[in-house]
């Protein structure tokens, strides 16, 4: 989840994929079991966060079934850098 509205009705999310984890583009962040904080993510296999403008959506909270996990600080920092790159903020 990238953002939640103050009333708790909508959230903005991006997609996570376990496909082609060995090929990471500049708009993606790898999450691998070798990372010391991997267990916090709630993922079962190595995955990548896809941060593509066309893959970010805002949906109603009721469509979410459960929280999978959390990103550790190091992943959040990498994720923030990729967001800046994807949206040309730097």
N, C-alpha and C positions, 0 to 999 in steps of 0.2 A: 504494500500500500504506500503510495506516494503522498497522499493528502486525504483528509476527511473533513467534510463540512462541519461547521460548529453545531448544527442541529443533529448530526449523526445520521443523515438520510443518504448521503452520497459519499463515495470514495473514489479516488483516482488510483489506478493500479497499472503495473506493467507486467509483462509476461516472463515466466521462467521456463526454460527448456532444458532437457537433458540430451537433446540431439546435437550432434557435431560439437561436442564440448572441446575437442582438440583444435577447432577452428574458431577463434575468438576475434570478432571484429572490434574496431575502436569504439563502437557503440554498445559493447557488451562487457560484463564483469563475470569472471569465472568464480564458481564456488566449488571447491574440491574437498574431498575427505581429508587430504593432507593438511588443510588449514586447521589450526588448533581450535578455532571457534566454529567449525563446521556443524557440530552437534546442535548448536543454538538455532541453526537455520530450519531445522525440522525436515530437511531433505534427506532422502534415502540414498541417492546417487549424485555423482558430480553433475553440476548444472551450470547454466549461465543465465544471467539476468539480461534480457533483451531490452535495451533502452532505445527504441526507435520511435520517432514521432508518430508513425502509423500504428504502433503497437501499444500506445498508452491510451487508456480509456477511462471514462468516468461512468460508474455504475451505481445502482442502488445498493445500499448495505444489505438489504434482505436477500440479495443474490449470492452473497458470500456464505459459505457453509461453516468455515472455521479458520482460525489463525494457524498458519503452518509453523511459523517460528519467527525469529528475529535475526537481523543482520548485526554482526559485531561491528565495533567502531571502525576497524580497518576496512571492512567491506563497505560501510556507509561512506567513508571518505573516497574510496574508489568509485562508488556509485555516484556520488556528488560530482566528481570530476567528469565522469562520462555524461551526466546530465548537462553539465556546462558545455561540453563539446557538442553533444547532440543538438542543443538549442542555440549554439553559437553565442554563448553568454560571456566568453572570454576572448 
